[in-house]
Amino acid sequence: MPKTADPKKRYESYHWGFKPTRTVRINDAILPAQLVEMGVLRGLYVTLPDDNQIELGFPEGGWVSIDVSHPVDRLYLPVPNPTMRALKRRYWDRRTEEWNLGDLSEAVGGRQAAYEFPEVTVAPVGVVTDIIYLTPKRGDGSPEDPNDGVPSEYIHAFGEEGGEQPFLGVDEKGRLWLAGGDYSVPKAGIKG
């Protein structure tokens, strides 16, 4: 079945039959006009340039979202304003270098790098090895499972099939950006 750009139908396919129950409006002109939620962002494992690995947690949430009109379903990670302010202080205000997001993506490589990125300058953070999110999916367990539809935690590894892992950047407002990478987002979830 070919992919559809209809946000409601895409949500249902990514959540294995669950219908959307709400619409979230994110007033940010630089983000795509219509994003489809994969789930609630819980964390990112990031390998820093010094090879130390950190886990960025998101206790206030945020969304793992897909631009359904993008040819390769680019991921976006919008987070609440308090989280953006904290990320700005931690990464942008202490930056030691800046990159144009498109240039960083090109340096990283991968399927996502073949398409344009918004004109954004980011402070590079590190390589994203894994993403953690919560989402309900119909049949996420046995068919008789009484918890069917209760959000489950998913951890997806980037680059698990030998592909390029995306690089995380934070811009001057504290927005998170994934630069490059070979990931795709088929019906079953995020893939390498």
C-alpha positions as CSV (number, residue, x, y, z in Angstrom):
1,M,0.0,0.0,0.0
2,P,1.5,3.4,-1.0
3,K,2.1,6.0,1.6
4,T,-0.5,8.7,1.9
5,A,0.1,12.3,3.0
6,D,-3.2,12.4,4.8
7,P,-2.1,13.0,8.5
8,K,-5.0,11.1,10.1
9,K,-4.5,8.0,7.9
10,R,-0.7,8.1,8.5
11,Y,-1.3,8.3,12.2
12,E,-3.6,5.3,12.1
13,S,-1.0,3.3,10.0
14,Y,1.9,4.2,12.4
15,H,-0.3,3.3,15.4
16,W,-1.6,0.1,13.9
17,G,-5.2,1.1,13.7
18,F,-5.6,3.6,16.5
19,K,-7.4,6.8,15.5
20,P,-5.9,10.2,16.5
21,T,-7.7,11.7,19.5
22,R,-6.3,15.2,19.3
23,T,-4.5,17.8,17.2
24,V,-1.5,19.6,18.5
25,R,-0.7,23.0,17.0
26,I,2.9,24.0,17.1
27,N,3.3,27.6,16.1
28,D,6.8,27.6,14.6
29,A,7.1,28.8,11.0
30,I,10.4,26.9,10.4
31,L,8.8,23.5,11.1
32,P,6.7,21.7,8.4
33,A,3.0,22.8,8.4
34,Q,1.8,19.3,9.2
35,L,3.6,16.7,11.4
36,V,2.3,13.3,12.4
37,E,3.1,12.1,15.9
38,M,4.9,8.8,16.3
39,G,4.8,9.1,20.0
40,V,5.9,11.0,23.1
41,L,9.7,11.7,23.2
42,R,11.3,10.1,26.3
43,G,15.0,10.2,25.5
44,L,17.9,10.2,23.1
45,Y,21.2,8.3,23.5
46,V,23.9,10.6,22.0
47,T,27.6,9.8,21.6
48,L,29.5,13.0,22.1
49,P,32.6,14.0,20.1
50,D,34.8,12.8,23.0
51,D,33.2,9.3,22.7
52,N,31.2,9.6,25.9
53,Q,27.6,8.6,25.6
54,I,24.8,10.5,27.3
55,E,21.1,10.0,27.6
56,L,19.1,13.1,27.1
57,G,15.8,12.7,29.0
58,F,12.6,14.6,28.3
59,P,10.5,14.4,31.5
60,E,8.2,17.2,30.2
61,G,7.7,15.2,27.0
62,G,7.9,16.4,23.4
63,W,7.0,14.5,20.2
64,V,8.7,12.2,17.8
65,S,7.0,13.5,14.7
66,I,7.1,12.8,11.0
67,D,6.8,15.2,8.1
68,V,4.4,13.1,6.0
69,S,4.9,15.3,2.9
70,H,8.7,14.7,2.9
71,P,9.9,12.1,0.4
72,V,11.7,10.1,3.1
73,D,9.6,10.9,6.2
74,R,12.0,13.2,8.0
75,L,11.7,13.1,11.8
76,Y,11.2,16.3,13.9
77,L,11.5,16.5,17.6
78,P,9.4,19.4,18.8
79,V,9.6,19.9,22.6
80,P,7.8,22.2,25.1
81,N,9.1,25.7,25.6
82,P,10.7,25.0,29.0
83,T,12.7,22.2,27.5
84,M,13.8,24.4,24.6
85,R,15.0,27.0,27.0
86,A,17.0,24.4,28.9
87,L,18.5,22.9,25.7
88,K,19.4,26.4,24.6
89,R,21.3,27.1,27.8
90,R,23.0,23.8,27.8
91,Y,24.0,23.5,24.1
92,W,23.6,26.8,22.2
93,D,24.8,29.2,24.8
94,R,27.9,27.0,25.5
95,R,28.6,26.2,21.8
96,T,32.2,26.0,20.6
97,E,31.2,25.7,17.0
98,E,28.2,26.4,14.7
99,W,27.1,24.6,11.6
100,N,24.4,25.3,9.0
101,L,22.0,22.3,9.4
102,G,22.2,21.4,5.7
103,D,26.0,21.4,5.8
104,L,26.1,19.3,8.9
105,S,23.7,16.9,7.3
106,E,25.8,16.7,4.2
107,A,28.9,16.0,6.3
108,V,27.0,13.2,8.1
109,G,25.6,11.7,4.9
110,G,22.8,9.2,4.5
111,R,19.4,9.2,2.8
112,Q,18.2,12.2,4.8
113,A,21.1,14.3,3.6
114,A,19.9,14.1,0.0
115,Y,17.1,16.5,0.7
116,E,17.1,20.1,1.7
117,F,17.0,21.2,5.3
118,P,15.6,24.5,6.6
119,E,18.1,27.4,6.8
120,V,19.1,26.9,10.5
121,T,22.3,27.3,12.3
122,V,22.9,24.6,15.0
123,A,25.4,23.8,17.7
124,P,26.4,20.2,17.1
125,V,25.9,17.9,20.0
126,G,26.8,14.4,18.9
127,V,25.7,11.2,17.1
128,V,22.2,10.0,18.0
129,T,22.5,6.2,18.5
130,D,19.0,5.5,19.8
131,I,15.6,7.2,20.3
132,I,13.1,6.4,23.0
133,Y,9.4,7.1,22.8
134,L,6.1,6.0,24.2
135,T,3.2,5.2,22.0
136,P,0.1,2.9,21.9
137,K,-0.2,0.5,19.0
138,R,-3.1,-1.8,18.5
139,G,-2.0,-5.4,18.9
140,D,1.1,-4.4,20.8
141,G,1.1,-7.7,22.7
142,S,-1.2,-10.7,22.3
143,P,-4.7,-10.2,20.7
144,E,-6.2,-11.0,24.1
145,D,-4.0,-8.5,25.9
146,P,-6.2,-6.3,28.2
147,N,-3.5,-3.6,28.0
148,D,-3.9,-3.3,24.2
149,G,-3.6,0.4,23.5
150,V,-1.7,1.2,26.7
151,P,1.5,3.1,25.6
152,S,4.6,1.0,25.3
153,E,8.1,2.2,25.4
154,Y,10.0,1.8,22.1
155,I,13.8,2.1,21.7
156,H,14.9,2.4,18.1
157,A,18.6,2.2,17.2
158,F,19.8,4.4,14.4
159,G,22.3,2.8,11.9
160,E,21.5,-0.7,13.1
161,E,21.7,-2.0,9.5
162,G,25.0,-0.4,8.7
163,G,23.5,3.0,7.8
164,E,24.6,6.4,8.8
165,Q,23.4,7.6,12.2
166,P,22.0,11.2,12.4
167,F,23.8,14.0,14.2
168,L,21.9,16.0,16.9
169,G,22.0,19.8,16.7
170,V,20.4,22.5,18.9
171,D,19.6,25.9,17.4
172,E,19.5,29.4,19.0
173,K,15.9,28.8,20.2
174,G,16.7,25.4,21.7
175,R,15.0,23.4,19.0
176,L,16.3,19.9,18.4
177,W,17.4,18.9,14.8
178,L,18.4,15.6,13.4
179,A,21.0,16.1,10.6
180,G,21.5,13.4,8.0
181,G,21.2,9.7,8.7
182,D,19.8,6.7,6.8
183,Y,16.7,6.2,8.9
184,S,13.3,5.7,7.4
185,V,9.8,5.4,9.0
186,P,7.9,2.4,7.7
187,K,4.6,1.3,9.2
188,A,6.3,-0.8,12.0
189,G,8.3,2.2,13.3
190,I,11.6,3.9,12.9
191,K,14.1,1.9,11.0
192,G,17.9,2.3,11.0
